[in-house]
Amino acid sequence: MAIVAVVLAFIILIMFLVNIASRECKNNGDCAENSYCGTDYECHEFPSQVVVKESSYIPAALIIGIALMVAAYIFRKEKK
């Protein structure tokens, strides 16, 4: 059983080291000026157009607020 554990640990260590060695970049400085280092450790070019989506959290906040008031009313009513 100990031999299996040692072999398994060795295989995991080898896979970890191969993963580290196959990375193209570690940070943005390793890439060209017009590129950035992605989470997959590869250099990606900056997008030509940035899309910003505005989000409104007012409907969700209203629903949660109303639900909290209803719950407070229900719990208060049960104590009387």
Buried (B, 14 or more C-beta within 10 A) or exposed (E): EEEEEEEEEEEEEEEEEEEEEEEEBEEEEEBEEEBEBEEEBEBBEEEEEEEEEEEEEEEEEEEEEEEEEEEEEEEEEEEE
